[in-house]
Amino acid sequence: MAVSGVSTILQALRVGRIGAGYVLAMGTSGAFIAICVTAIAEGGPAMLATLVVVSSFFQFVLSTRLSLLRRILTPAVAGTVIMLIPVTVMPIIFGFLKDVPVGVSELASPLSALATVLVIASIALKAKGVLRLWAPVIGVFTGSAVAGLFGLYDVERVATASWIGLPSGAWPGLDLSFGPVFWSLLPAFVFVTLVGAIETIGDSIAIQRVSWRRPRAVDFRAVQGTVAADGMGNLLSGLMGTVPNTTYSTSVAVAELTGVGARRVGIALGAVFVVLAFFPKALAVILAIPGPVAAAYIGVLLAMLFIVGMKVAIQDGIDYRKGLVVGVAFWVGVGFQNGWIFPEHVSEFAGGLLENGMTAGGLVAILMTLFMELTESRRSRIVMELDLSALPKIKTFLGEFASRNGWDAAMANRLVGAAEETLLTLLRHEEGKEPRGRRLLLTAHKESGQAVLEFIAAAGEENLQDRIALLGEQADAASGEWEVSLRLLRHLACSVRHQQYHDTDIVTVHVEAPEPIHYRQAS
């Protein structure tokens, strides 16, 4: 609880390059439980602590190199993983509906669960303002009250819990022998860490979608910070001798349900976690909530999370290829999760790792996306200084690219125009900064009849994608020249996507060939 609280605060605060800057609750990672049990059984608690610490460094490396995986960990992959989270967790949640002691009325479970769902849904659908924010709490309280009438609420657990308590046991230390057990289990820990990182990336993208009143482009610097904070949480978990943490996807659903995304809420939530860690009685009040009530509450959140995953998957548009990736990966994940796909073989592979639907579906989505990337036509590329003097080189480069792909002079001129306006907007980001010999990598390839230009350059502060979306609003006089470039870019390109990473800007511009002009012959 203490590590989860500190990690949650870190996610909300965004200290330097660590943290999302959004409300993302952190908690124990269920994906790690099986492999952690194996680590304790084969090497003891000290071995577990060492493996968790070492695997956490993988997340730090991933966060700094996330831009290199941009074509693999796409929104379609992240959205698929998010949609598979409810698929993976729902069987466990539905099992809570049967978590009723012997002798309690058969009506206790359905009535308490129904009361919880009805109250949360009714308030969320009809209420406004402050009341909507309290919908989950009121629903859980109402469901617990109904359960209490049947004697389902565990009052004795609360009564016997002490008011103040400290963790029992001693720190296990670290096993630095790095023997056969360590090396045999490390690949599994790294693999599960990667799966958790993919979920974290999806959560970070999703929380950005629901935390702003006006839709905004995804800030991948925040995604990098989320992964880094996840790694810090795992590092702290290892040093404290406990199991790894991860972001809880239900944070996204709660933000969507309540309409609250303020960072101070995340800070307060983390502080509550830390306090609860040392007040067993307060924690017992929460842990005593009956299983049917918890199932109803979490079920509502997971249902909303599934829809958020769908939105993430299609946020950049969806063609038949992305649709095939999402559809196949999702149903493969469902099949593995429910034991419908060769269960006799899956259970024996990698310790049954593919029995988890999120892991199986996520891997399929990654492999299909990787296949598409590897089989794409070779990209033309040119490297130059990030400077206006690069325009002649760009013009020559794009002219040759258009000629090789059978496009006429009109398409070549459109490509040059789009590239020029993109370069001008990137240079606008660099104004006021010390010249540091910035480099620009421009790649071009043909995709579905369109030309796709990708500009990789130094990072800027403002997202071009957001700026283009705001062109209809009044602009100040100082930004007039930049507005002209953005308007021209919007006219020349059919889509512009701006991915901002620390120290790297990636602008992807899709350009369609202009319609041919047909002249009517005079009679």
N, C-alpha and C positions, 0 to 999 in steps of 0.2 A: 504493500500500500504506500509506504514512504517513497520508494523508488518510482512508482507510478505517479505519485503526486509531483515529485520534482520534475519528472519528464514531461508531465502535462503543462506545468508552469513554463518550462523551457520551450515547449512547442508554441505557446501563446506569446511569450516575450520576444522570441527571435533574437537571441544574443549573437551579434556578428552574423556569421553564416550558418549558425546552428539554430534551428527552430523554424516553424512554418509561418508564424505570425497570425495563426488562425486557431479556433477552438478545436483541438483534437485531443480527446481523452486517451491516455495511455493505460494499458493494463496487460496482464499476463497473456502471452501468446499461446493459444491452444495448439498451434501447429508444432510447437517445440516439445509438447508434453511427452510424446512417445519416445523421442530420441533422448530427452533429458532423463527419463526413467532408465534407458539403456546405459547412459553415461554413469549414473549413480550405481547401477548394478555391477558394471564392469570395472569402474575405476574409483567410485566413491564420490562424495560431495566436492572434494578438492579438484578432481578431474572435471566435474561438471563446471565448476567455476572457471577453470582454465579454458575450456572449450568455448564457453559463452564469451569470455573476454576476447579471445583470439578471433572468433567469428564476427564480433562487433566491428573490428577494424575493416572488415570487408565492406560494411555499409558506409564507412567514412570514405573509402576509396570510390565506391559506387557513386556517392553524392558529388564528388569532385569531377567525375568522368561521365556524368549522366548525359551530357550532350552527345557523346559518342554512340549512345544506345537509342537515340531519338527515333531512328527508323524501325527499331525493334519493339521498344516499349511504347507503342503508339496509344492514342486514346481508345482505339478499338480493343487492344489487348487489355488496357486498364479497365475499361468498361465491362469487358467479359468477366474479369476476375471479380469485380464488384458484384455483378449479377450472380456469380456463383457463391458468394459468401452466404446469402440466405439459403441457397440450396444445401450448402454444407452444414449450416448451423440449425436449420429448421427441424431436422429429425430429433436433435437433442432437445430443442425447445418444446416440441410437441410431447416429448417424453416427460417434461415437467408437469403436464396436465394430469399424469397418473401418480404424481408425487403426493399421495394422500395416505396418512397413517391408517392402520387397521382400526375399524370401529367408527370412523367418521362417516357421516351420511354421504351417500352417492351423489347427492345434489350439491355438495360443497364445492367440488372442483368446477363443474360447468357454470354454476351461478356466480362464483367469485371471478372466474375468467370473463364471463359475459359482462358483468358489471364493469370490470376494468376496461374492456374494449369499448363498450357503449359510452362511458363517460369521456374517455380520451377522444374518441371519434366525434362525439357530439360537440364537445368544446372546440376541438380543432377545426371542425367544419363551419360552425356558426359564430363562435366567439371572436372578438376583436380586442386589440390592445393587450393590457396586462393579463387578463384572464386566459388568453390563448397561451401565454408563456407557461402557465401553471398546469396546462392540460395533462402532461405525464404524471406530475406529482399528485394531482387530484384523483386521477384515474387509479393509480396504485394505492392511494389511501382508501378510496372507496372500495376497491376490490379486497383489500386487507380487512376492512371493517366487515364486509359480508363474510369473508372467510372466518373472521373471529367469532361470528355468531354461531358457526358450526364447530368451533373449537379447533380450527385449522391453523391459526396463527400460533407460533411457538413462543408463548409467553415465558415459559420456564427458561428457555435459552437466554432471554434478555435478563431475567431476574438473577440468574447464576453468574452472569458475566461480570467481571470486575470493572471498576470505573476507570482505573489507570493501569496500564500494563506495558511491559517492554518485551521485545522478541526473546524467546527462549532459545537456549543452545548457544554454541560458540561459533566464531567465524571459522569456516573449514580451511581457509588458506588456499594457496594455488599449488597445483601439482606441476612442477617445472621439469620433471624428468623426461617429458616428451617421448614416452615409450610407445610400444605397438598399439596400445588402446587409444592413445591420443591420435595417432596417424590413421587408424582405422575408422574413427568416428568423425574426424575433422571434415571429410568431404560431405557427409550427411548434414553436419551443422551448417556448412557453407551453403549447401543446396537449399535447406529450409530457410536460411537467412535470405537468400535470393528470392524465394517465394514470398516471404514476408515483406521484402522490400518492394516487390511488385504490387502487393496489396497496399502498402504505404503510399506508393506513387499514385495509385488509383484513388485512395482516400484524400490525398492532398489536392488532386485535380478536382475531385467531387466537392470538397469543402469550399473551394474557391467559387464553384458554380452557384452554391446556395447561400454564400455569405454576403453577396452584393445585391442591392436592389436593381441596379442596371447591369446586364450581362457584360462581363469583361473577358479579355483574352487571358488564358492561363499564364501565370507568372512562374516560369520554371525555376527561378531563383528560390521561390518559396518551396517548390517541390524538392529542390536540392537540400534546403534547410530542414524539411520534414524528414528526409532520409537520414541526414546527419544527426538530428535529435533522436531519431529512432536508434541509431547506432550508439549515441551517448547513453540512452536508457538501457541498452543491452550491456554496455560497458559497466555502468553502475550496478546492474543486476549481477553480473559476474563477480565484481569486486565485493558485493554484499552476500554472495553465495546463494543466490536465488535464481529462478528460471527467467528467461528473457522476456522483455516487454515488446509491445507493438502498439500501433495506433488502433483504436477501436472504431470500426466503420459506423457503428451506431451514432457516433458524434455527428456525422453528416445528416442522418435521419432526424436527430433531435433538432439540429439547426434548421432543417427544412420544415419541421413540424411547428416549432415555436417562432421562427423568423428572427432568431437572435444569433448573431455571429460576432459580437463584440469580444475583443481579446481579453478584457477584464473578467469576462465570464470564465474563460479558460484558466486564468490565474487564480480566481476564487475557487474553481473546481479542484485544481491541483492542491491548493492550500487545505481544502476540506479533506482530500485524500491523506495528506500528511498528518493532519490532526486525528483522523479516524484511526490511523495506524497505532496511536498511543492511547486510544480510548476504546477498549474492547466492548464496553456496554453500548456505546453509540453505534459501533459497527454491528453489534448483535441485533440491533433494531432493524437494520437493513437486511442482514443475513437471514432473519427470521421471517421475512416476507414469504408467504406460501408459494410453492412451485407453480400452481395454476395462475396466480396473479402475475408472477414474473414472466411466465410463458406468454400471457396475453399482452403485456407491455412490450416485451422484446419482439414479439411477433408483429406488432404494428410497426415498430421501427424497421424491422427487416423487410417488411413489405414495401415501405417507402424507399429503403435503400436499393431494392431491386430496380425501381423506376429511375433513381438517380444513376445507377449503372447504365441503364439504357440510354439516358441523355448523354452521358460521357462517351459511350460507344459511337454515337452518331453526331457528336458535336462538330466534327470537321466535314460533315457530309458522309454519305455512305453509298458506295457503288456495289456492283455484284461481287467484287472480290472481297471487300471488307465485310459485306454481308455474309459471304461464305465462311470467312474466318470466324466471325462472331457466332454464327449459327452452328457450325460444326463443333467449335471448341466448347460452346455452352452445353450442347447435348452430350458430347463425350464426357464432360464433367458430371452431368446428371447421371449418366450411365455408370461411371466408375463409383460415384458416391453411393448409389443404390445397389451396387453389386450385380448389375445387369450385364457387364462386359467381362467375360472370362475371369470370374472371381477366383477360380482355382489357381490361376497363374499370377494374377495381380497381387494376391495376398502374400506371395512368396518373393515378389520383386522388391528389392530395396527396403525390406522391412515393412512392406505394405504401404509405402508412401503414396502410391497412386490410388489407394482407396479413398483418399481425400479428394473430393470433387474439384475444389478450388485449385489444388496443385495440378491435377491431371488436366483440367480444362485450360489453366493458365499456360502449361507447357505446350499443349496443342496449339494454342493461339500464337505463342512465341515461335514455334517451329514453322507454322504456316506463314507467318509474317516474314521470318528469316528466309524461307524458300522464295517468296515473292521478291525479296530484296536481292537475293543472290542471282536470280534468273532475269532481272531487269537488264535492259540494254545498257552497255557501258556508258557512263556519264562523261561528257566532255568537260574539261576543267581548265582553269587558268588562275594563276596566283599573281597578285600585283599589290602595289601600295594602295592603301585606303586614302585616295586623293583624287581630286578632280582631273588631274593629268592622266588618270587611267582610262578616261573615256575613249580615246582613239583605239586602245587595245581591246576594250570591251566591244566596240563597234565592229572591229575586224573579226573578233572571236565569234560574235553572234551572227555575223553575216555568213561566215563559213558553216556554222552550225545549222542555220536555216537552209543553206544550199544542200548540205548533206542529207537533210530530211525532206527535200523536195518542196520546200515552201518558197513562195515568190518574194519579190522585193517588198511588197506591202507588209507581209508577215515579218520580214527582217527588220523593217523600219519600226514596226510595233514592238518587237523585242528590244530593240535599241532604246526606244522611248521609255519602255517600262524599266529597263535597267538603269537608264540615266536618272529617272525620278527616284528610284530606290536608292541609288548611290547618293543623291543629294540629301535624301532624308536621313541616311546613315551619317553623312558628314555633319548634318545639323546636330546630331547627338554629340559630336565631338567638339562643338564650339565651346570655348572657354577652358578646354583641357590642354595640358602640355602635350605637344607633339611627341609621340613615342615610336614613330616608325610603324604604325599599325598596318597589318597585312589584311588583304581581302582575298578570299577564295570564292570564285564564282564557278558553279557547276551548272550544266544544262543537259537535259535529256527530254525525250519525247514520251508522253504517257497519255493513252486514250485519245490520241489526236491533238493533244495540247502540248505546248512547250512549258516545261517546268524549270524555272531558274531558281537556284538556291545561293544566297549570299551569306557567307560566314565571315563575320568581322568582329571588331571590338564591341564590347557591351555599351549600351546606352541606358538612359534612365526611363524614357517614356516609350510605351508600346505603340508601334505604328498601327497595329490592328485596331486598338482602341481609338486611336486618333482618327483613323479613317471612319470608324463608326460614328464619331461625333461631328463629322463635317457639316451636318445640317444645322448645328447650333452656332450661335454667334461666336466669332473668334476675335481675339484682341488684335490691334494693329501690328504689334511687334511680330506676330506669328504669321502675317499675311503671306509672305513669300513661301514659307513652308507649307501653308495651306494649299497654295497653288500646285506645288509638287505632289501633295497627297491626292488632290482632286484629279490631276492628270494620271497618277498611278491607278486610282480607282477606275478611271475611264479605260485605261489600256489593259488592265489585268482583270480576269474573271474572279480571282480570289487572291488574297494576300494573307499569309500566316506568319506571325512574328513570335519566335520563341526566344525568350531572354534567359540566359544562364549567367552565372558569375563569370565575368571576363569574356563572354562570347555572346554575340547576337547572331541569330539565324533567321533570315527572312526568306520565305518560300513564296514565289510568285508564279501563278498559273496564267498563261496567256493563250487565248484561242486565236486561230487564224481569222482575219477579217472576212466577212462575206464578200464574194466576188460581185462586182458591179456589172449588171446586164443592161445593155443599151438596146432600145427598141429601134428597129430599122424603119426609116421614113418611107412612106408609100409614095 
